[in-house]
């Protein structure tokens, strides 16, 4: 898992050399169906639609966005798998869809059924509590748990549930882990008082900036951009993390020219912080993180292979 992360970090920022001239060597044979594995109106959906809008303007390509949600991105993946691989059907999900989620669900799919195009941004996954709790650090929350308080810990995926369990185990406490649908539901639960703490993947940025929310810890292998002093998962005794990326994919077997043109055009848009899409990625996720080509293929394959190690650890 650590080897995968290092390979991914090494690739960030090195793959973005896109220009309109390079992408112009390929033209989609028709409108591009953009399948979005996230609910309408959320940050990920907005990101996808802003990218499509920018590419329509810059490249003259026509996009048809549509929501295909459910099962942690697997519904979208299953639908996309059977689409034409000529560049007229792509999807936006997260790398966790093609790693932990695909492996845990025994879904009859693997990363080999897809062509990785490019990541757009990494998660800013924090372990977040409302400031009204009075906790200014992760240690404050653990002290409350050890003092007998039932800590309702919100998660939005089975992988994060496993990580929350391992986090509690490492700290000698038992969290009351509550799985909900999506990061917005975690934030709503935390702000409404239905949850005491939860994983949030960047959606917390505005609340943290205003002082309404507190990043108690980073759910990543590295510090959060917004709260760099918050401890990481490794600091808290957990050998796993929630590192991951938003990722565009197509069906397996996409021709090299189509893959190259789509990858580079998308990467160029999200790397341009003056664009609406790039500005959103900067504000919500700390900036673009573009991994493509063989690096992305390897990242998706490793995430899938490593999923079993996490599941085994959480079942002990």
C-alpha positions in Angstrom: 0.0 0.0 0.0 2.8 2.4 0.8 4.6 1.5 -2.4 1.4 2.4 -4.3 1.2 5.8 -2.7 4.8 6.7 -3.4 4.3 5.8 -7.0 1.2 7.9 -7.2 2.8 10.9 -5.5 5.8 10.7 -7.8 3.5 10.9 -10.8 1.5 13.9 -9.5 2.3 17.0 -11.5 4.6 15.1 -13.9 1.9 14.0 -16.3 0.3 17.3 -17.2 1.7 18.4 -20.5 -1.6 18.7 -22.3 -2.2 21.2 -25.0 -5.1 21.8 -27.3 -2.9 20.9 -30.3 -2.1 17.5 -28.9 -5.7 16.7 -28.1 -6.8 18.0 -31.5 -5.2 15.0 -33.1 -8.2 13.0 -32.0 -11.9 13.9 -32.4 -14.7 11.9 -30.7 -16.9 10.2 -33.3 -20.0 11.5 -31.5 -21.2 13.1 -28.3 -19.4 11.9 -25.1 -21.6 10.3 -22.5 -20.3 11.4 -19.1 -21.4 9.0 -16.4 -21.1 10.6 -12.9 -21.1 8.2 -9.9 -22.1 11.0 -7.5 -25.4 12.6 -6.6 -26.5 15.6 -8.5 -25.4 19.0 -7.0 -22.5 17.7 -4.9 -18.9 18.8 -5.2 -17.9 15.8 -7.3 -20.9 16.2 -9.7 -20.1 19.9 -10.0 -16.5 19.1 -10.7 -17.5 16.7 -13.5 -19.9 19.2 -15.1 -17.4 22.1 -15.0 -14.8 19.9 -16.6 -17.2 19.0 -19.4 -18.3 22.6 -19.8 -14.6 23.7 -20.2 -13.9 20.9 -22.7 -16.9 21.8 -24.8 -15.6 25.4 -24.9 -11.9 24.6 -25.5 -12.2 21.5 -27.6 -15.6 21.7 -29.2 -16.5 18.2 -27.9 -20.1 17.6 -26.9 -20.8 16.0 -23.5 -24.0 14.5 -22.2 -23.6 14.2 -18.4 -25.8 11.8 -16.5 -26.0 10.4 -12.9 -25.4 6.7 -12.4 -25.1 6.5 -8.7 -25.1 3.7 -6.1 -23.0 1.0 -4.5 -19.9 3.1 -4.1 -19.5 3.8 -7.8 -20.1 0.1 -8.8 -23.4 0.9 -10.6 -21.6 3.4 -12.8 -18.7 1.0 -13.4 -21.0 -1.8 -14.4 -22.9 0.4 -16.8 -19.8 1.9 -18.3 -18.2 -1.5 -18.8 -20.6 -2.4 -21.6 -20.3 0.9 -23.4 -18.4 1.6 -26.7 -14.7 2.0 -26.0 -14.2 4.6 -28.8 -14.1 7.6 -26.4 -17.8 8.3 -26.5 -18.5 7.0 -23.0 -16.4 7.9 -19.9 -17.2 8.0 -16.2 -16.1 9.8 -13.0 -15.8 7.9 -9.8 -13.1 7.5 -7.2 -10.1 5.1 -7.2 -11.8 3.3 -4.2 -14.5 2.2 -6.6 -12.0 0.2 -8.6 -10.0 -1.0 -5.5 -11.6 -1.8 -2.2 -15.3 -1.5 -3.4 -14.8 -3.8 -6.4 -12.8 -6.3 -4.4 -15.1 -6.3 -1.3 -18.3 -6.7 -3.4 -16.9 -9.6 -5.4 -18.6 -7.7 -8.2 -17.4 -9.7 -11.2 -15.3 -6.7 -12.3 -11.7 -5.7 -11.9 -9.6 -2.7 -13.0 -8.7 -4.6 -16.1 -12.3 -4.0 -17.4 -11.6 -0.3 -17.6 -9.2 2.2 -19.2 -7.9 4.7 -16.7 -7.8 8.2 -18.1 -6.6 10.6 -15.4 -7.1 11.5 -11.8 -8.2 15.0 -11.1 -7.6 15.5 -7.4 -6.7 13.7 -4.2 -9.0 13.5 -1.2 -8.5 15.9 1.7 -10.0 13.2 4.0 -10.2 14.5 7.5 -11.6 13.1 10.7 -13.9 16.0 11.5 -15.9 17.0 14.5 -18.1 20.0 15.2 -16.4 22.7 17.2 -19.3 22.7 19.6 -18.0 19.5 21.1 -15.1 21.4 22.6 -12.5 19.0 21.1 -9.5 20.8 19.7 -7.5 17.6 19.1 -7.9 14.0 18.4 -6.7 13.3 21.9 -9.6 15.2 23.3 -12.0 12.9 21.5 -10.2 9.8 22.7 -10.3 11.1 26.2 -14.1 11.5 25.9 -14.5 8.0 24.6 -12.4 6.6 27.4 -14.5 8.6 29.8 -17.5 6.7 28.8 -19.0 8.8 26.0 -20.5 6.9 23.0 -18.7 8.3 20.0 -20.8 8.0 16.9 -18.4 7.9 14.0 -19.8 8.6 10.5 -18.4 6.9 7.5 -19.6 6.8 3.9 -18.1 3.5 2.6 -17.2 0.0 3.9 -13.5 0.9 3.5 -13.8 3.9 5.8 -15.8 1.7 8.3 -12.8 -0.6 8.4 -10.4 2.3 8.9 -12.6 3.7 11.7 -12.6 0.3 13.4 -8.8 0.0 13.2 -8.4 3.5 14.4 -10.5 2.7 17.5 -8.7 -0.5 18.0 -5.3 1.3 17.9 -6.5 3.8 20.5 -8.2 1.3 22.8 -11.7 2.5 22.3 -14.8 1.2 20.5 -16.4 3.7 18.2 -20.1 3.4 17.3 -19.5 3.3 13.5 -22.5 4.6 11.5 -22.5 4.2 7.7 -24.4 6.8 5.7 -24.8 7.6 2.0 -22.1 10.1 0.9 -19.9 12.7 2.5 -22.7 15.3 2.6 -24.7 13.0 4.8 -21.7 12.6 7.1 -21.4 16.4 7.3 -25.1 16.9 7.8 -25.1 14.3 10.6 -22.1 16.0 12.3 -23.5 19.5 12.1 -27.0 18.3 13.2 -25.6 16.5 16.2 -26.6 13.0 15.0 -23.0 12.1 14.7 -20.1 13.1 16.9 -17.3 12.8 14.3 -16.9 11.5 10.8 -14.7 11.1 7.7 -15.1 14.0 5.2 -13.2 14.2 2.0 -12.8 18.0 1.5 -16.4 19.0 2.0 -15.4 20.2 5.5 -13.1 23.0 4.2 -15.6 25.8 4.5 -16.7 24.8 7.9 -13.1 24.4 9.2 -12.2 27.8 7.8 -15.2 29.4 9.6 -14.5 27.6 12.8 -17.7 25.6 12.9 -15.8 22.3 12.2 -12.4 20.9 13.4 -10.1 18.6 11.5 -9.1 16.4 14.4 -6.9 14.2 12.2 -5.9 13.4 8.7 -7.3 10.2 7.2 -4.4 10.2 4.8 -0.8 9.0 4.8 0.1 12.7 4.7 -1.0 15.9 6.5 -4.1 17.8 5.3 -3.4 21.0 3.4 -5.8 23.0 5.5 -4.7 21.6 8.8 -1.1 20.4 8.5 -0.6 19.9 12.2 -3.4 17.3 12.5 -2.0 13.8 13.0 -2.0 11.2 10.2 -3.4 7.7 10.4 0.2 6.4 10.8 0.7 8.8 13.7 -2.4 7.3 15.3 -1.2 3.7 15.1 -3.0 2.6 11.9 -0.9 1.1 9.0 -3.7 1.9 6.5 -5.1 5.1 5.1 -7.9 6.6 3.0 -5.6 7.9 0.2 -7.5 8.1 -3.0 -8.4 10.2 -6.0 -11.3 11.3 -8.2 -10.7 9.4 -11.4 -12.0 9.4 -15.0 -12.1 6.1 -16.7 -13.4 4.5 -19.9 -14.2 1.0 -21.0 -11.3 -1.4 -21.5 -9.5 -1.4 -24.8 -9.8 2.3 -25.5 -7.6 3.3 -28.5 -4.3 5.1 -27.5 -5.2 8.3 -29.3 -8.6 8.6 -27.6 -7.1 7.8 -24.2 -4.3 10.3 -24.6 -6.5 13.1 -25.9 -9.1 12.7 -23.2 -6.6 12.3 -20.4 -4.5 15.3 -21.3 -7.4 17.6 -22.0 -9.1 16.8 -18.6 -5.8 17.1 -16.8 -5.1 20.5 -18.4 -8.5 21.9 -17.3 -8.2 20.8 -13.7 -4.6 22.0 -13.5 -5.6 25.5 -14.6 -6.6 27.2 -11.4 -8.0 30.2 -13.3 -10.7 27.9 -14.8 -14.0 27.2 -12.9 -13.1 23.5 -12.6 -9.5 24.1 -11.5 -10.7 26.7 -9.1 -13.1 24.3 -7.5 -10.5 21.6 -7.3 -8.1 24.0 -5.6 -10.6 25.3 -3.1 -12.2 21.9 -2.2 -9.3 19.5 -2.5 -6.1 21.5 -2.2 -5.3 21.5 -5.9 -5.1 19.1 -8.8 -3.4 15.7 -8.7 -3.2 14.2 -12.2 -2.0 10.7 -12.6 -2.4 9.0 -16.0 -1.1 6.4 -18.4 0.8 3.4 -17.0 1.1 5.1 -13.6 -2.7 5.2 -13.3 -3.1 1.6 -14.5 -0.6 0.5 -11.8 -2.3 2.6 -9.1 -5.7 1.1 -9.8 -4.3 -2.5 -10.0 -2.4 -2.1 -6.7 -5.5 -0.6 -4.9 -7.5 -3.6 -6.0 -4.8 -6.1 -5.0 -4.2 -4.4 -1.6 -7.9 -4.3 -0.6 -7.7 -7.8 0.8 -5.0 -6.8 3.3 -7.2 -4.1 4.8 -10.2 -6.4 5.0 -8.1 -9.1 6.7 -6.8 -6.6 9.2 -10.3 -5.3 10.1 -11.6 -8.9 10.5 -9.0 -9.8 13.2 
